[in-house]
Each structure stands twice: as structure tokens, then as C-alpha cells.
Amino acid sequence: MRSTQWLAPIHSGRITAMEDDGSLVIRVPASITVTNAAMIRSGVLAAWQEGGKLRKLILDLSAAAHIDSSGIGTLIEFSHKASADRLPLLLCGLQTSPLRILERTGLIEWFTIHATVEQALGRLVAPHVGAVEPGVPARGGDDQIRYRRPFQARVVTAARAY
């Protein structure tokens, strides 16, 4: 396991990256807003380039309490680059506000979302949770977040809804 820390400060911390069995886990230390989106973008892309041969990329957004339109643009850019590299991009640790933004914009369907880094790495399986209100996220037995909408349930996977 290899771990790297970038020295460019991003408000409340530094972007850190850890390579674990072909998975690159990048921890974003702050909300992604217009004030820091460019720094976060360059830090994540630098970690990505140094990552070598990867099986998947995991962005740990547990410290991001807020994501504005610049942050959304940054995540979309990462999604496009991951698709071009044929690399699964997984988001984990999303707090309520960023999760709502992705859901309201319809971009939730572009990403695979896990509750924790351990789940994204495939080490833990989330417990089964029963029915929830429409539009409210629930943890499914397959460790991905499921969204129940009126008349349908959707499993979030990379750029597709099943």
C-alpha cells in the first residue's frame, strides 16, 4: 500500500491519496466550491497520473459538506476522464447536501456511490435496509445506495440506472 500527501493546502487540509490493491483512494479534505475547485481538480488529477495501473478510482468526499456548481463541474470532469480511461469512478462518504445536489440535478446516475471507503474497496457489505420514502437514499444489501422514487427503485451504477 502506497500513500501520498500533496502539499498544496486546500482550506481545511490537504488532498491525500492511497493506493490499495489497484484502487486509488483520494481523500478530498474540504467542500468543493468556486474558491477551491481548481486546486482540488489539479490535486486529484496529479494523484491520478501518479497512480499507475489502476482498477478503480475512489473519491472520499466525507469532508465535503457542500458542493456548488464549480464542484459539480469538477466531478463531471472526473467522470469524463474516468470514462475515457475506462476506469470505474466511485464516490463515497457523501454528506446530505452534496447527495441532494447530485440527486436534484440528475447527476446521481453518473456515479457509483458507497457509504464508506471500505465499502467502495469491497471490504464491507452494508446491512439490508427496508423500504424508505420516495427520493430518500437507503443502503441496499449490495453496499450501494438505492433510491426509491415513485413507481420505481433505482440502483446507482456508473452512468446507468437499472
C-alpha positions in Angstrom: 0.0 0.0 0.0 1.4 3.4 -1.0 0.2 6.7 0.4 0.9 10.2 -0.8 0.1 13.7 0.5 0.0 16.7 -1.7 1.5 19.8 -0.2 -0.9 22.3 -1.7 -3.2 23.3 1.1 -6.9 23.4 0.3 -8.5 25.4 3.1 -9.1 22.8 5.8 -6.5 20.2 4.8 -4.5 18.5 2.0 -5.6 16.1 -0.7 -4.3 12.7 0.2 -4.1 9.6 -1.9 -3.6 6.0 -1.1 -3.1 3.1 -3.5 -4.6 -0.2 -2.3 -4.5 -3.3 -4.4 -5.1 -1.5 -7.7 -7.6 1.0 -6.3 -6.6 4.6 -5.8 -8.4 6.3 -2.9 -8.2 10.1 -3.0 -9.5 12.0 0.1 -10.8 15.5 -0.7 -10.4 17.4 2.6 -13.0 20.2 2.1 -16.2 21.3 0.4 -15.7 21.7 -3.3 -16.6 25.3 -4.2 -15.6 28.1 -6.6 -12.9 29.1 -4.1 -11.0 25.8 -4.2 -12.3 23.7 -7.2 -9.3 24.4 -9.3 -6.9 23.4 -6.6 -8.9 20.2 -5.9 -9.0 19.4 -9.6 -5.3 19.8 -10.0 -4.5 17.8 -6.8 -6.8 14.9 -7.8 -5.5 14.8 -11.4 -1.9 14.8 -10.1 -2.7 11.8 -7.8 -4.5 10.1 -10.7 -1.5 10.5 -13.0 0.9 9.1 -10.4 -1.5 6.2 -9.7 -0.1 3.8 -12.3 -2.2 0.9 -13.5 -5.5 1.1 -11.6 -8.6 -1.0 -11.4 -10.8 1.8 -9.9 -10.7 5.3 -8.6 -12.4 6.2 -5.3 -13.1 9.8 -4.2 -13.6 10.1 -0.5 -15.9 13.1 -0.1 -16.7 12.6 3.6 -15.2 16.0 4.4 -17.1 17.8 1.7 -20.1 19.3 3.5 -21.1 21.4 0.4 -20.6 21.2 -3.3 -21.5 24.1 -5.5 -21.7 24.4 -9.3 -17.9 24.5 -9.6 -17.7 21.3 -7.6 -20.3 19.7 -9.7 -18.3 20.7 -12.8 -15.2 19.2 -11.2 -17.0 15.9 -10.5 -18.3 15.8 -14.1 -14.8 16.3 -15.4 -13.5 13.4 -13.3 -16.4 11.3 -14.6 -15.5 12.0 -18.2 -11.8 11.3 -17.6 -12.6 8.1 -15.8 -14.8 7.0 -18.8 -12.0 7.9 -21.2 -9.6 5.8 -19.1 -12.2 3.0 -18.8 -11.8 3.3 -15.0 -14.7 3.0 -12.6 -15.1 6.2 -10.6 -16.7 5.6 -7.1 -17.8 8.4 -4.7 -18.0 7.6 -1.0 -18.9 9.4 2.2 -21.3 11.9 0.6 -23.0 14.1 3.2 -26.6 15.1 2.8 -26.1 18.4 0.9 -23.9 17.1 -1.8 -26.1 14.0 -2.2 -29.2 16.1 -2.6 -27.5 18.3 -5.2 -26.4 15.3 -7.3 -29.9 13.8 -7.0 -31.7 17.1 -7.9 -29.6 17.7 -10.9 -30.0 14.1 -12.1 -26.2 13.6 -12.0 -26.6 10.9 -9.3 -26.9 8.4 -12.1 -23.4 9.2 -13.4 -21.7 7.8 -10.3 -21.4 4.7 -8.2 -21.9 5.8 -4.6 -20.9 4.0 -1.5 -21.3 5.0 2.2 -17.6 4.4 3.1 -14.2 3.8 1.6 -14.2 0.2 2.9 -17.5 -0.5 1.0 -16.1 1.1 -2.1 -13.0 -1.1 -1.8 -15.3 -4.1 -1.5 -14.3 -5.0 2.1 -17.7 -4.4 3.8 -21.2 -5.1 2.8 -23.9 -2.8 4.1 -26.8 -4.3 6.0 -30.1 -4.6 4.3 -32.5 -1.7 5.0 -36.2 -1.9 4.4 -38.4 0.4 2.4 -37.9 4.1 2.6 -39.8 7.2 1.5 -39.6 8.1 -2.2 -36.5 10.1 -3.1 -34.8 9.2 0.2 -31.5 7.3 0.0 -31.3 3.9 1.7 -28.4 1.5 2.0 -29.0 -1.7 0.0 -27.7 -5.1 0.7 -25.3 -4.9 -2.2 -23.5 -1.9 -0.5 -24.6 0.7 -3.0 -27.1 3.4 -2.3 -30.6 2.8 -3.7 -33.0 5.5 -4.5 -36.7 4.8 -4.3 -38.8 7.1 -6.4 -42.5 6.9 -7.0 -43.1 3.9 -9.2 -39.5 2.7 -9.4 -36.4 1.8 -7.5 -33.0 2.6 -9.0 -29.6 1.2 -8.2 -27.0 3.8 -8.9 -24.2 2.5 -11.1 -21.6 4.2 -13.3 -23.6 6.3 -15.8 -26.6 3.9 -15.9 -29.7 3.2 -13.8 -31.0 -0.3 -13.7 
